[in-house]
Amino acid sequence: FPYQFLVYTDVASLAFGLIATWLMVRKKWVLSSLVAALSVGLRQSNIVLLFMIALAALIEEDKSRPFKVWAGSYLRKTWLCAAGALAFAVFVYVNGGVALGDRNAHKTGLHVANVYFALFLLSVVALPIVVEGVSRAWARIVSPPFLAALALAYFVFMQWFKVEHPYNTFVPFLRTSVLTWASQNHLTMSLFFMPMALALGGLYGTQLVARSYWAFAPASIIALLPDSLIEQRYALL
């Protein structure tokens, strides 16, 4: 870990992301936006933090007031999010892409594998919380709407979950062994999906303290979709 801290940006990037999120939860919108904007300099995928903060602030804004009043209040809170996003767009244009190095390994696209593997990891790392969420919402989980959504998630998983990145074919890590086993056939993939289904049930049963926390869900998905399944340090946020 000391070696990783010196060589990689992951630890510092995650620290900035957590600080920005903590400030957002405390409704320190401008300061949160500033930290989030600075975090993009450590890892480009942190750009999603600016979207999350802007969305959370919009949900929290009192819209019972005249539009001009609440819109002005909202812009005063989130102008740094817009400025950071604009600066990032300029960087992408000048740089000719998002990645700085090893561009062949970081081609952006639309990939679901990171989303599903994140669900798998959630069921392992946060198992007690996931089980508690499932038990709380069991009556709703066994209802047709959730089961239909789960069936759709299973279909998407079976069709588009791909272990295609070379980093997941030769590196001697536990992740590689798990993915190699999971992608053998339909049976192993179905077994691999079971912890993901449990994680989805746990998330469905999680009670949010504030409405604005819904911003975490789309932000997480947007952060994970552009990259193919590479290394989990790229999805720490």
N, C-alpha and C positions, 0 to 999 in steps of 0.2 A: 504493500500500500504506500509506503513512503516513496518508492520508486515511481509508482503510477502517478502520485501527486506531482512529482517533478516533471514527468515526461508528458502526461496527458492532461487535457483540460477538463476531464469529466468531473472531478471532485469540485473544482472551482465553479464549473458551469452549474452543477446541481445545487451548490450552495447559493448561488445567485438566484436560481429558480425558486428555491424554497423561501428565501428572504422576500422575494417579490410576491410570492403567494401569501406569505404571512402578513405582509403589509396590506395586500388586497383584502384579506379576511378582516383586518382591523380598519378597513375603509380609508386607508392612507393612499388615495388613488394616485396622486401626482408622484409621490415618492416611490410607490410600487411600480408605476410606469417607467420611471427613471432607471430603477434597478433592472427591470426587465429589458429595457433598451440596451443597457450596458451588457447584459448577459448574452445578447446576440453576438457580441464581439468574441465571446468564448466558444459558443456553439450556435451555428446558424439555425438549427431547429428550434432554438429558444424563441424565435420570432412568434411562435404560437402563444407565448405568454402575453404578448401585447393584445392579441385577439381575445384571450381569456379575460384579461382585465377590463377591456372595453365592453365586452358582453356582460360581465358581472356588474359593472357600473351602470349599464343601461337597464338591467333588470332591477337594480336597487333604486334607480331614480324615481322620484315621486312624479308621476305623470298626471296627477289630478290638477296640477297647475296649468296655466296657459302654455301652449307649445313653446313660445319664444322664451319663457322663463325657464322651463325645465331643460330645454335644448341648450340654452346658454350655460346653465349649471353643469350639464353633462359634458359639454365641450371643455369647460374649464378644468374638469377632472381628468379628461382623457386626451388632451391635445398632444401630450408626449407619446401616446400610443400611435397616433397618426403620423407624427414626426419620425418616430422610430421605424414605422412600416415604410414610409417614403424613403428614408435613408437606406433601408434594406433593399428596396426595389432598385435604387440607383446602383447599389453594390452588385446586385445580380446582373444588371444590364452591363456595367463596366467589366465585370469579371467574366461574363459570358456563361454564367451558370451559378449554382449555389456552392458547389464544392471548390476548395482551393487546391487540394492535392488528391492524387489517386482517384481521378474523376471516373475512370472506368468502373470502380468499385462503388461509386455513389451516384448512380444514375437515378434521377427522380422519375416517378411514374405513379401508378395506382396499384398498391399491393396490400392485401388483407392479412398477410402472414404475421406481421408485427402485432396487429390488433389481437389476433387469436392467441399468439404466444404470450402476450401480456396478460390475457385472461387466464391462461394456464399457470403462469407464474403467480398471479394473484391468488389462485386457489391453493397454491403451495405455501407461499410466504405468509398470507393472511388467513389461513384456514379457520381459526376460531371465529374471526369476524365474519367470514363468509358463511359459515354454518349458522351463526347467530342470526344473520340476515335472512337466510333461507327459512329458518324455523319461525321467525317473526311473520314472514309473508307467505307461509305455506299455502294458505287457503287461496291466495291470489295466484300463486305460482302454478297450482294445478288447474287453474281456470283456462278456458279455451284461448283467450287473447295471448297470454304468456306462452302457452304451449305452441301456438301458431308462430309466434315470434321466434321461439327456440327452434322450431322446425326450419324456418327460413334461415336462421343463423347456421344451422347444421348443413343445409343445402349449399350455402355460399362457401362454407368451410370445405366441404368435400370437392367442390368445383374449382376453387381458386386458391386454396392453401398450397403454396409451392415452396419447397426447400431448394432454391435455385442459385443462391449466392455461393461462390467458391469458398468464402470464409467458413461456410457450414459443411464443407465436405472434407477438409483435411486437418483442421486444427484439432488437437487432442484434448478437447474439453467435454465435460459432461453434457453440455448443450448439444454438441454434435452427435453424441451417442443417442440421446433422447430423440432428436429429430430424425436420425437415420432409422431408428426402430419405428417411429411413428409413421413414416412415409412408405413403409414396406407394402402395405395393401389396405383394402377398405376396412378390414377388421381392426388393424392397429390404429388407423386414423380415427375410427369410431371410438375406440377406447381412449385415444388421446383427447377426443372432444369432450369426454365426460367431465373432467375437472373444469373445462371451460364452461360447460353448462351449469355446473355448480357455482362458478364465479358469477355468471350472469344472474343466477337466482339470488345470490348474495347482494349484488349491486341493486337488483330490483327491490329487495327488502330493506335497503339502507334508507333510513330516515334522515333527510337533510336538515341541518339547523337553520339554514337560510335559503330562500329561493335562488339567490344568486349563485349558489354552489352548483347549480345545474350547468354552469359555464365550464366546469371541469370536464364533463363528458364529451361535448363536441371538440374542446381543445385537445383532449387526449387522442381522440380519433384522428383529427387533422394532423397531429404531430406524428402519428404512427403510419398513416397511409402512404406518404410519398416514397418511403424507402422499402426496398425488399428486406427480408429477414437477414440481418447481418450479424452484428454482435449486440448483446443486450446493453452494453455500455452506451450505445447510441440511443437507447430508449429509456435511459435512467429517469428522465424527467417525468 
